[in-house]
Each structure stands twice: as structure tokens, then as C-alpha cells.
């Protein structure tokens, strides 16, 4: 019966679905409403939920029991308001704060759910709210408008037959993503024809994978029926924004089945260690309170109804635990947050969690991302290696002259010079090798040149004449943009690209046209991307591929220099890509295309079948070159890391980059000092290898550790305790090839094994899980968008601001709160001591010394300002705190 009820509500297990275009009534199952809800409570659960979260801590529960006891006449010591007014005030402040946040959240959700979109129907275009959109609806989304639900891309107004998406609020990346419409529907004369054809989309069940999709499109009213495979390139996920043109899509998933909603984890409510210590301290004070009450009754020789006397003494000395402490500390946190936001030396800093500023003063481990956090995520092309010769920044003019000579020789055949025949032959051979490498780099990518009007030039005019000043490159990876910008600097310029063609401009101004036959996008599993193009002038078909050395080594023809040179370039801190090519005949390509199309139409194990077909091409490819790009360090990274190290904070770098690149960046950033040895943990695959390598590592002292994600997983599986014990003794740790889930796992293990506070710093969507898991999460607003910044407790604009955030604001917040809590408790002990003396003098009578509002006023209004002034106290100037980070180390005690 319960299962039937859930099925009626649409809460069944997710299943694959058939969605008819423009016919929501043909749905084969019930789907959730397209409503976004980020609230913690609803109207009915708000008050019980807030009260439960308050009274689950001993501190607040104690005062509730105290106030309730005053309804019993025998226990009443004075007017009811003397106990209920302070408690009511504390609860009112909490309820108002929570209500304000809930109302803000509700208004944000309402704004998103009330956005108006155009829907295609048989009666024409109608307006519909985002919350009323259903599976099967045909929705029109304008440029710069948010995509309201997960959709399949059917049509675009762009003449190149594609559109760009901004996905920074989905995956944290600021680079635009290219999306392609379904070919069959893009060919229709008008958008209204979508309702005239009989077609449907068969899609996989909803899941959390935002980078993959499996589905098929089928049109039944054509002869023969049209079948087309659908992949991630045909999707428009919710929370993305259309960056170019107007698009039409059919809705596949709504509400809680959206990819963005399924990927949103509820961040844990972080309770500061300081608050837990205060809570523990109140338990100790309560123990002292019980002891004093028992002593008073014992001195009366337990006469009469002594158990009532014990309760009266408990109430009488209850001020030993000050109710105003909670309010004072909360107000102090607000002041600290305000001071951090107003600090002109760290502009743009945002405090998103005002409940844990004291945590910043007690950090023992800092876990940081590399790309975009320690580095700028701005790639610069540094090296081209052809095996026998390498070109660096100082010799790029030679590459330029080679390219120039190739195209000038092609345009005009110069007369042969007999005396220089040998030299010309050698020169021509080198020029052709350089030319082949540069052409491959200029063609093998997913970069699209976008022409933007600059106020004087018309956009269409700029695009027609390939205006250099108006061209901007868009790609999903900054590495690819760096490569294309480099080919432009040496003479071969990418000037145009659409779904089916690429245009390059030679140094002489001629346009080379290439038809794109197939593209195999980069994935984290394959670690490579490929493209098949046909040269329009010669008809030659060429398969180009670039990728990481680990996968390309088994694809290219045998050579004796690839592995060595990749290692050399990686040790210089360069990201290495291997570029290769293979010429195909028309028959070879036609055979491949038939098998590839068949594999793409399969619904089960599609990715495996497609990969198998592509691998049949990836054999004995000609190795053209290696490219090396470098990611520049952020400003002042070295002094910041030096400051953190002197403050007693151990820094761990967690990155997805390869081992050599990560090691080089760690050295450049002075994460590992020149005097320290580095132990590179070799790749282990089983328990025995892990045991031997851990023993080898144990014999080294004061040594930085570099380990890959695969080896780390094996060690944590078999020797979790031993590995963490050794790693925590290291001055620095670098984990490379780390997945986002691994980053969060490392944070969690550090917290469990050491009991120390951790701080995680990152800038991208892949750092969110680590930031949310850490005791203190810091997001850097960088090239990869604001996803990490929005998920963090504190947001900064540059890594160097972290030093001041911890050394100055963290230190001050912790010292001030510690002093404030001790002073408030001291104030309460004063009044309790006087009550104890008074009761002792008058034969241990349980009679209050101070009546009514006098006692409330003493613990709140009368002594508020002199005590609360401690939140503005400074023991040293901020410059001194930055100059001597050893002062921070004292707080860790």
C-alpha cells in the first residue's frame, strides 16, 4: 500500500523514458513538478525544526528546564519573567534569524520558479511559468536566459547550426560549451513544424552524471523512419545559460530529476569547535552547580523535604551558567564577519557562514587545489618538440619562418639553385615537419572563434572579413585556447568554425577550408580527443589526435624519445600533450563511418561499443610533436605558503594533474623547501606492493610526500591507519591525479585520525565536496566560475588573501571569543558566589539575594557594554601578526 502511494506521487524508481515531442499527455509515467526548492523547512516544520536544533545542545536545554520548573509553586524563587524573558529573547533572536534566511531562500526559489518562458503548442506560442513546465513540452529559450529544465536541443536560430552554453553554475567552468541540435529537426523549415511531425526521444533514466547522456531520436512519419543517436552534445541541462542565439528544446527531466538538483548535496551544518567546547564547559559548570547544591543541603543535615531544597538551590545558583553567553558570542561572530568584509587589504572577501569565524584561528592542516588556486589557470605555450629539435619561447620566430616558407613555396615555385640543393632539401624537410605539426595543432581541438562587434565594426561584417580585433576564442579548456593562440602567432590562424567545417588563414592571407567528418571529444576516461577532416583543396582525409602521454604512447608508432622528453617537459612544470596523425583512404573512412553510426545508435553499452570502433582507427599513428603549456603561479603564493608554514600549518596539495607537473609546481611555489627531500611514492596496485613502499617511506625523515590517486586508494584500502600516521608527519604532501571524491575522503580521514581542524581551499566545481567536508571551507573566485566560492564558508578573490584571513582575522576572532566567554562566565561566578555567601550566613536558606529585574539586568544590560567591548580588543597590530606568524602557532596549543 505504501509503495502504491509513492507510485501515485511519482516517487518511483527512475526508469528510461519515451518522450513525444510537444505531447505531454502521451507520458508513459508520472514525473515530478518542475519546482526548485532549496529551503530547509516548510510552514509546518519551521518552528519544531528550529526549536529542536536549539534544544539538542545541553546549554539551551538546561535553561528550558530551568524556566519550566518555575511553573511548580514549591520551586518558584521569583517572578516567572526573570527566567522566561532571557530565554525568550535568545530564542526570538534565533527564530528571527532562521526565518529571515528561510524567507530569503523562499523568495529566491519563487523568483526562479516564476520565470516566464515561451512554449510551442498547437494554438501557437504561449507563455508558461518555469514551475508549470512538463516533460514533453517544447520550450523556447532566448539568449542570456536560464534553461528551465533538462532538455534535448532541437533547433537554433544561429546560422552555423549550433549554440554556446555558459555552464559555470553547473560544473564551475567559465569556458563556454558548444551544443549541437538534432540534425533531423534542425532541417525543418520552421519551429512550428516540430508539432506536425510524429517523433519521439528515448532517453536513459535520470542520473547524476552531467558529462554523459545516452538517448535516441526517432521520426516515424518519414519513409524510411529516421533514427539519430543523442549524446551529451545534444543536451541543454537546467541551470545553464544560453550564450548565443535562440534555441528550442523538448523537456526530458523536471524537478528533483534534474541533473543540477541530483548533484546538489545538502551541505552539513558546521558547528565550530569553539561552540562545542563552550557546550562542554557548561556541562562542567553544571556539575559544579550540583556539587554546591548538595553541600548546602548536607550542611542542613538533609532536614525536611531536602530533595525540594536541592532543586531550589540548583535554581538559585543557576546563574553560574550564564544565559547571556550564547547571545554575546553570536553578536561577537557578527562583528568579526563585519570586520572581515570591511578589511580593505583583502577586498572582495565574503563571509557566507558567520557561525564559525573562530575556526580560522585554529587551523592545523590546509588542503589546497593547484589549478586556479595556486596557479592562475592562464596557459602560456612554452615548448614545441619534434623529436630531433625543440622550439622554446626564444626560438618561435624560426617556427614562423618555416610556416612562411612552406606557404610561399606553395604559392610560387621558385627556380632551383644548384649549389644549395642539399641545404634546400634539408630545410624543406624540416619546414614540412614543422608545418604538419602546426597544422595538426590548428585543426585538432574544439575551439570556436567568436566575432564580437567592437562598437565601430558590425558583428556580421567582422565575421565576414575575419576581423582579428573582433575575434575571441571559446573552448571548454584553456589549454586548447593557448594552443590555437600560438598557431595564430606563428602564422596559421583559426578564423572560422561551425558544425561541419573549419577555416584556417595562411600567412599570405589565403583561406584553407576543411570539412569536419567526425569529432571524438575529450573525456576524463579516454584522456584524448580526435578529429577527422577532409582538405577541400586536395580531398585528403586525415585523422588527427592529441592526448596525454600515458594513453598516446600505446597508439603512436614505436619511437625512442617520447617517454624521455615527456618526463623532461613535465619536470619543467609543463602540461604535455602528444599530437599524432593518420591518413585515411575514402574506403577506409566509409567502412569506419558505417560501424561508428551503428555503434552510436545502440542504447545498451553504447560508450563501450563506440570506444571499440574508434580504437580500430587508433593504431600505428604517426607521432608529429609534443606541446608544452605552462600555468603561471598566482601572485605572492610563495610568501603566503612560507607564512602558513611558519605558523605551524601543514599544507597538502590535492590536484588532478600528472605527477611530474604537480611536483614541479610544488617546488616552484616553495611548498617543498630546497632543503627538504621528496619521496615519490611509486605506483602500487596490490597489498604487497603497498606494504613494501610504506616500509621504504617509513625509513625517511623530514621528507615531503608525492603520491598518485591510484596508489593512495590502494594504501587507504589496506593500510589506512599506517599511511595516515606517516603522511601526517610529513612537512608537505602532494596528491596528484586526485578525483573530487578522493579530495573529500582525504579531508575526512585527516579529521578522524588527527582530531585537528582542517581548511580546504579551491576554485572549481571539482573542489566543492572537499570545501564542504572541511572544518573551514574557503573558495577562490577564479577562472572556473563561482561554484566553489558559493559553496564555501569564506570567499576570497586571491590565494594570497588567505594569509591575512588566518593570521589576522582568524587569530583575533578566536582570542576575542575565548576572552569574552571566560569574562562572561567570571561575571556569573561573581553573582553566584555572593548568593552562596548570603545563603551560608543565613543558615543555608534557599532565598534569592537579588530579586526581579535586578538579576536579569546584571547579566544583560547593566554589564553588557564593558564586557562586550572585548570583541574589539587587539593584543598586537595586524602588521605584527603577519610579520610573526609564530604568534598563530601559540593558538594551536
N, C-alpha and C positions, 0 to 999 in steps of 0.2 A: 504493500500500500504506500509505504514511504517512497519507494522507487517510482511508483506511478505519479505521485505528487510532484516529485522532482522533474519527471519527464514532462509533465504539463507546464512547469515553469521554464522549460528549455534548458535545464541543468543536467543534460545527459552527457555521456562521454563524447568528446569531439570525434566527428567522423568525416570522411571525404564527402563532397557535396557536388550536386549538379545545379548550376545557376543559369536560368534562361534570361537572355538579355531583355530588360525592360518589362519583365513579367514577375513581379514579386509574389503574385498569387499562385505561381507554379512551384513554390518552395516545397522541397521534399521533407523538410523537418522544421521545427521551431528554432528561431535564433534570438539571441538577447537583443534588447533595445540598444540603440547607438548612443548611450549616455556615458559621459565621463564623470566619475565620482572619486574625488581624492580626499573626502572627509573621513575623519577618524570616528565620528559619532553621527547618529541621526537624532531626530527630535526626541525620541523616546529614550534613547540610551545615553544622551548627553550628561544629564545630572548624575545618574547612577555611575556612569563610567568615570567621570571626573572625581566624584567622591571616593570611589574605590581606589583610584590611582593615588589619592591623597592619604587615605587611611590604611593603606597596606604598609606604610612605614611607621615604625614604633613611635617616632616623635609626635606625629599628628594624632595617632590612635590614643596615645596617653592623654592628650588634652581633651579628646572627645569623651573618654570615660570619666575624666575629672569633672567635666561640665555636667554630664548626665547624672553623676552622683548627687548633685545639688538638688535634684528633684525629691530625694529622700530626706524627710524632715530631720531625722536623727543625725544626718551627716552634714546638714547645711551649716555653713560658717558665716555666711553674709548674704547680701543681695545676689540674686541669680545673675544679674548683668556683669558682676565682677569676673565671672568665668566665661559667660557666653558672648560678651561683647568682643574680647580679644580673639576668641576662636572664630566668631562670625566674621570679624574683619579679615583675618588671614584667609578664610575660605572664600569670602567675597572677592578678594584680590585675585585668587587663583581662578575662580569661576569666570570672572570678567575677562581675565587674560585668555583663558581657553575659549570662551565664547567669541571673543574678538577674532582669534585665529580661525575658528570654525566658520564665522561669518565671511571673513576674507576668502577662505577656501571655497565656500559655497558660491560667493559672487564670481570668483574666477571660473569655477565649473559652469555656472549659469551662463557666463559670457561665451564660453566655448560651445556649450550645448545649444545656445540660441543663435549662433551664426547662421546666416541665410545663404542657401545655395540654390542653383537652378537645376531642375530635374526635367529630363525629357519624358513626355507622356504622349499618348495618342491625341490628346487635346492641345498639344503644343508644349511650350516651356512653362513650368510653374515654379513658384518659389516654395522652398521647404526648409524647415529648421534642421540643424545638424542632428538633433535628438530624434527626429521623425524619419530619418533615412533608414531604408530597409535593404536587406540582401536582395539583389536583383535590380535595384534602381539604377538608372542611367544618370549620372551626375556630371554636371559641367563645372569645372574648377578653373577660375581665372588666374592670370599671372599674379604672383605675390599673395595668393590665397592659400590657406592651410588645407591640406587634404583631409576630409572629414572621416573617412573610413578606409579600410584596406580594399583597394580596387585593382582591377585589371585595366591597363591602358589601351583604349580602343582607337581614339582619334586625336590628332593635334592640328592646330591652325598653322604651325610652323611649316614653311615650305620645304625644309630639309627632312621632314618626316620624323622628327624626334623632339624630345624636350629635356630640359635640365631640372633636377630637383635639388633643393637645399635640405640636407638631412642632419644638420647639426643638433637638432633636438631629439633625434632618434639614435644616432650612433656616435655623436660627439665630434664628427669630422666636418670641417668647414668647406672642404672642396665639393664642388657640385658633382652630382651623379647624372650620367646620361641614361635616359629611358627611351625604349622603342615601343611604338604601338603595334597591335596585332595587324599583320600585313593585309589580311582579308578585309577588315573593317576600315583601315586607312584608305583603301582604294575606293570606297563608296563615295558617290558624288556629294552627299550632304549628311550631316549628323542625324537628321530625322529618318534617314533610310535605315538606321540601326533598328528601328521598330518594325520595319517592313520585312526584314529577313528573319528566317527561322534558324536561330543559332543558340548555342549554349556553351558555358565554360564548365569543364570538370576539374575540380581543384582538390588538393590534398587537405587533410584535416588541419585545423588551426594549430600552430606550434610557435615556439619562442624564437625560431631561427630567422633573423631579419636579413640574412645574406643569401638565403636559398629559397627556391619555390619550385614546385613541380605541378604542372597542370596541362590541360589541352583545350584548344578551341575547336569547335565543330560547327560547320554550317550545313544544314540538312537540305535546304531548298535549292541547292545548285546541283548541276549534273556534270561530273560526279561530285559527291559531297566533299567539302574542303576540310581537311584536318591540319591543324597547326599546333606545334608544341609551344608551351609557355614556360618561361623561366623568370628568374629574378629581374631581368631587363625589361619585362613587360608589366611590372608591378608598380603601384603607387601606394606606399604604406601610409597610414594615418600618422599625423604629427610632422610630416614633411611638408615643404612649401614649394609650389610650382615657381620656378625661376625664369621660365621662358614660355611665351605663347599661352593659348587656352587649350585645355585638354578635356576629353570626355572619357569616362571610365564606368565600368559596371561594378557594383559593390559586391564583394565576396565575404568579408568578415565585418562584424559590428560589435560594439560594446566590449565586454570582457574578453572576447575572442580576438581583439585587435593585437597585432604584433607588439605595438608600443605598450599596451596595457599588460600583456603577459610578461614583458621584460622588466616591468617596474616592480621591484621588490619593496616591501614596506620597510623603510629604514628603522633599525632598532632605536628605541628611545634611550639616549645616552644619559646615564646618571653619573655625575662626576665622582671621582674617588674622594674628594673633599666632603661632598654631601654624605657619602656612606660613612666616612669617619665621624662626622658630626652626629649622625644617627647612632653610631656605636657608642659615642661619648655620652649621649643621653641615656643609653641603657646602663652605663656605669654609674651615672648620677642617680638614676632610679634605684639602683642597688644601694647606694649610699643613703638615699632617702628612706628606704625600707629599714636599713640598719638603725638610723637615728630614731625613727618612729618606734621601733621595738625597744630601744634603750629607754626612751621616755616612758613607755608603758611598764617596762621592767622595774624602773625606779618607783613606779606607783604600786609595785608588787602585784601586778595583774589584778587589781581590785575591780569589783563590779563587772559591768559589761565591757571588758577590756578589749574585745575584738572590734567594738564600735570605736573605742578610743584610738586603736591603731589606724583605722580608716580616717578618723578626724585629723590625726597627726600627719598622715600621708597627704591629706588635702591642705593642711596648714603649712607644711614645708614644700608644697608643690612648686613654689617659685624657684626652687633650686634648679629646675629645668625651665629656662625662660622661653615663653611662647613667642616673644618678640624676636628671638634669634632667627627664625625662619624668614620673617619679613625683612629684617636688617640685611641678611645675606642675599636675598633676592633683589633687594634695592641696590645692594653693592654690585651685583652682577650687571645690572642695567647701567650703572655708572661706568664700570670697566668697558662694557661694549661701546658706550658712547665715546669714551676716551680713545679707543682703538680706531673707531670710524673717523674721528676728528684729527688723527695724527697726520700732519702734513708731510712727514718724512716717509710714510708708506701710503701714498694716495690710492684711492680706489679700493681699499680694503673693506670688506663687508663681513659683518658678524651675523651668520644665519642661525646660530644656536647660542642664545645668550645664557644658557644654563651651565656651561662648562668652561668659562674663561680661565678658571684656576688650573685646569688641566695643562694649560700651556706652560705652566711654571714647573712641571714635574716630569717632563719627557725624558725617557732613558734611551728609546730606540726611535730613529727616524727612518722611515721606508719611503724611498723616492723613485718615481719613474724617471726614465732618461730622456726620451724624445719629447721635446716641447716643454720639459720641466728644467732639466739641467742644460739641455740644448735648445736652440731657437726654432727647430723644425723648419729651417730655411736651408734647402740643399744647394750646394755650390759644386759644379762639375770640376773635378781636380785631375783626373787621370784617364787617358785612353791607352790601353796596352794591346799591341798586335802580336805579341809573342817574341818577335825579334827586335822590336823597337817600342818605346813607350813615350807618350807625349804628356807633359805636365803643363801647368799654367804658363810657364815661361816659354813654352815651345808651341803654343796653339797657332801662332802665325804660320808655322810650317804646314799644319793640317789645312789651314785656309788656302795656302798656295797650292797644295796638292789638289784640293777640290776645284780651285780656279783653273788649274792647268788641264784637268780632265775635261771640263765643260768647254774650255776654249779650243781644245784639240778636237772635240766632237763637232763644234760648230764650223771650224775651218781646218782643213787638213794641211798642216804646214809642210813645206818642202823638206826632204830628208837631208840631214847634214852628215856626210860620210864619216868625218873624223870623230864624231860624237855618237856613233851608232850604239856602242856598248853602254855608255853612260845614259843615253836616252832610254834604252831598253830597261835598265835597272830603275831609272826614275819613273818610267811608265808603270812598271810592275808595282812599285811602292805606292804610286798615286792611285792605281786601281784598287789596291788593298785598302787604303785609307778611304777611298770613295765608297767601296762596298760596305765598310763598317759604318760610315756616317749615314749612308742611305738607309741601312738597316735600322739604325737608332732613330732616324727621322720618320720611319714608317711603322715600326713595331711599338705601338703604345695605344692608349685610349684617350689621348689629349684632343680637345676640340678648340680651335681658335674662335673666339667670340669677338665680334666687332661692335664697339660701343660708340655712339655719337659723342663728340667732344664739344658740342655747342656750336662749332663752326661747320663741321662736316656732317652731312646727313648720314644716318646709320646705313641705309641701303646703298648709298653712294660709296661709303667706306668699304663695305663688303664687296661691292662690285670691282673696286680697284685695289683690293687688299692693302688698305692703308696701314702702314706699320705703326703709326702713332695711335691708332684706334684699336689695335689688336690686343686681346687679353687671352691667355691660355687657361682653359679649365680642365681639371682632371681630378681623379679621386686620390692621387698620390703626388706629393711634392717632388718625389724622385723623378717621376715622368716629366713634370714641367721643367725641372732642371736640365734634363737630357735634351728636350726639344728646344729650350732656350739656347743651349750650347750649339746644337746643329745650326740654329739661326746665326749665331755669332761667327761660325766658320763658313757660312755661305749657302747652306741648304735650308730654306725656310719653309715651315709648315704654314700655308696660307689659307687652306680651306679643308673642311671635312664635313661629311654628312653620313647618313646611314650606310651608303654604298660606295663612297668614293673618297679619295684623299688627293689633295693638290699640293705639290712642292714647287717652290720657286728657286731656280738656279742662280748663281752669281751674275749671270748675264741677263737675268730678268725673264727667262723662258719659264713657262708653267709646265710641269710634268704631271700627267694625270694617271692615277692608279685606281683600279676598281677593287673594292673590298669584297672578296668572295666569302671569307669566313673569319670570325674573331673568336678566340678562346680566352675568356677573361682570366685575370689573376685570381687565384683563391689561396687561402692560407694552407689548404691541404696540398695543392699541387705546387705552390711556390714558383709558378712560372706563368707567362702569358704568351700567346701566339697569334699570328695573323697570316692569312693567305691573301695575296694581292696579285692582280694582273696588270702589267705595264701596258697602257693603252697604245703606246708608240710601237712596241715590239711584239706584244702578245704573250710575253713570257709570264709564266705563273711561278711565283716564289713563296715559299713558306718560311717566315721569319719567326724566331722565338728568342725570348730573353728570360732569365730566371736566376735563382740562387745557385751558387756553385755546387752545393750538395746534390741537387737534382740534375743539373745540366752536365755534370761530369759523366754520368752514365748514358747521356743522349748524344753527345758530340763524338766525332771520330777520335781515335786514340791520339794523344799528344803527350809530350813530356814536360810541359811548362804550366799547364792550367792550375794544378793544385798549389805549386810553389808560389806562383805570382798572386793567386787569390789570398794566400796566407800573408804575403808581404804587404799587399794593399790593405788588408784588414788590420794588420798591426800598426798601420799609419792612421787608423781610425776612419777608414773609408768604407762606405757601403758598396759592396761589389755586385755587379750584375754581369752575367755571361751572355753574350749575344751570338746567335748562330743562324744559319740559313740552309735551305734545301730547295733545289729547283725541281719542279714537277712538270710532267708532260700533261697534255689535255686528258689523255686516257686515265692516267693515274688520279688526276683530280676528280674526274667524273665518277670513277669507282669509289673513291673516298666519300664524295658527297652523298651518293646513294646510301651507303652504310651509315653515314652520320645522321642523315634525316630520319632514317628508320629508327636509330637508337634514341633520337630526341623525342620521337612520338610515343615511346614506351612510358607507361605510368609507374611500373614497378621496377626498382633498381635502375632508374634512368641514369643517375650520375655515374654508376659503375659501368654501364654499357657505353655511355658517351666517352668516358675516360679510356675504355678499351679501344674504341675506334680511333681516338686521337693518338693513342700510344703507337698504333700501327704506322703512323707517319713519323713519329719521333725516334727515328733510328738513323745512325750514321750521318748526322747533320754536320755541316761544315762550320768549324769554330771560326768566327770572324774576329772578335775582340773582347776585352774586358773593359768595363767602365767603372770608374770610382767616383762617388759623390760624397761630400763631407757635410755633416750637420754642425753648424757653428755653435760654440758654447754660449750660454746666456752671460750677460754682463755680471761681473762680481760673484760668479759661482765659487771660485777658489777661496777668496777671503771668507765667504759665508760658511763654506764647509769647514774651513780652518777654525772659525769661531765656534761652530757646533761641536767640533771635536774637543776643543779646549774646555767646553762647558760640560764635558763628560757624557755627551750624547753619541751613541754609536750609530753610524749611517749605513743602511743597507740599500743597494740599488737594484731594483727589480725591473727588467726590461725584456722586450720581445726580440731584441736584436741578437745577432750572432755573437759568439763568444769573443772572438778577436776584437770586433768593433767595440763591444761593451768594456773589455779590458783596457783598450786604448783610451776610451772616454774617461774611465775611472782614473787613469794616470794623468790625463790632461787636466781634469777637474781637481786634481790633488785629493781625490777621495782616498787614494792609496799614496802615502808619502814615499819619497825617494828612498828612505832608509828601510822601508818595510819590504819583506819578501812577499811574493804572491804564490799561493798554491792553487794551480789549476786542476780542479777535480776531474779526473779523466772519465770518459763516458762509461757508465756501468749499466748492465742490463739484467743482472740477477743478484741473488743474495750473497753468493760467494765473492763476486767482484766488489760489491759494495763493502763487504767486511774487510777485504784486503786494502781497499782505498782509504777507508776510515782509519785503519791502523797506521797507514803511511802518513795521513794527515795529523794524527794524534802526536806524532813524534816531532812536529814542528811547533815553534813558539813565536808569539807576536807576528803572526803571518796572516795576510788578507786572503780570503777565500773567493775563488771564482768557480761557479758551478752552473751547469745547464739544467733546464727544466726537467728533461727526461731523467737525468741522474738523480736530481732532487726527489723526484717521485719515487724512484726505487729505494732511496735511502729512507724516506719517510714511511714507506710501506713496511720495511723490515727492521730499521734501526732508528725509529723516530726520536726516542729519548737520547740516545748516544749522539746522534747527529746534531740535535738542537743544543746539547750541552757543549759540544766542541765549537759550533758556529757562534754561540753567544760569547765565547771567549775571544773571538776574532776582533781586531780593531775595525775592520770593514768587511762587508760581504757583498758580492756581486752575483745576482742570479740572472742568467740570460735565457733567451727562448722561453720566457715565462708566459703562461696563459693567464687571463684575468682571474679565473677561479683559483689558480695557484697563488696569485698575489694575496688574495683574501685568506687563503689557507695558511700562508706564512705568518701573516699578522696574527691570526687566531692562535697559532702554535706559540708564538713569542709571548703572547699574553698569558697563556696557560702555563708555560714552562718557567717563565721568569717572574711573573706577577708584577712586572714593571709596566709603566704607561708607554703606549706606542703612539706615534704620529705618522700618518700617511700623507704624502704629497703627490699630486698628479694633475694632468691637464686634459685627459681624454675620456671618452666613454668607457674604454677598457680599464680605467683606473677607479671607476665608481665603486665596485664591490670592495676594493681594498680600502678606499676612503671611508665607506660606511662601516666597515668592520673595525677600524682603528679606534682607539680611545679618543683621538683628536684627528679629524679629517680636514685637510687644507687643500683647496682647489686653486689651480693657477689658470687664469683666463688667458688662453693662448690661441694658436692657430687651429686647434681642433674643436673650437666652439666653447660652449658654456656648460656642457653636461656635467663635468666634474665639479665645476665651480658651484652649480646649483645644488649638487648632492652633498657638498662639503659643509662642515660646521663653520669654517672660516674661508673666505675667498680673498686671494691676493692677486696682484697683476704681474708680479715678477718673483722669481725664486729668491732673489737677494733680500726681499722684504721679510722672509721667514726669520732671519737673524734677529731683527728688531722685534718682531711679533713675539718670539720666545724670550729673548734675553731681557727685554724691557717690559712689555705688557704682560707676558706670562708670569714673570718674576714678581712684578708689582701686584698683580691680581691675587696670586697665591699668598704672598706675605701679608697683604692688607686683610684678606678674608680670614687668615689664621689669627691675626691680631684682633680683628673685630669679634670673632667668635669667642676667643679667650676673655676679652674685656666684657662682653655681654654676660658670659657665664659668671665672671667675677662679680659683676653688678648684682646678679641674682643671689650669689652666695652671701653677699653683704646683708641683704634683707632677710635671708633665711637664718643667718647667724643671729641677727637681732631677735628674730622670733624665738629661736632656741633658747637664748639667754632669758628672754621675757618669761617663757613657759617654765624654765628652771627656777627662776626667782619666785614665781607664784605657784609653787608646789606642783609643777608639771601639769598645769591646767591647759587643756586644748582650746584656748581662747585666742582669737586673732589679735595681734598688736595693732595693725593698721586696718581701718575699716573702709569699705566702699571704694570710691573712685581714687582715693589716695594711693592705694596699692597698684591700680591699673595705670595711673598717671606716672608713677615712679618708673615702671618697667617700659613705658612707651614715650609719652610726650615730654615729661619733665627732663629726662636724661637722654632723649633721642639725639639731639644735635651734637653735643660734645662727644658722644660715643661714636656716632655715625661719621664724624669727621675723619676717622681712621681710614676710610676708603679713599682719601685724598693724600694720605701720608707718603712721603718719599724718604728712603734712607740714603740713596745716592742718586746723582743726576743720571739721566739716560745715557749721556756720553760715557760716563764712567762704567755703567753696566755693560755697554757694548765693548769698551776697551779691555775690561777684565771679565771675560766670560766665566772665569773660575768662581765668581760670586754666584752664578747659576748652579754650579756643581754642589754648593752647600745645601741647596734646597732638596736635592735628591736624598739627603740623609734623613 
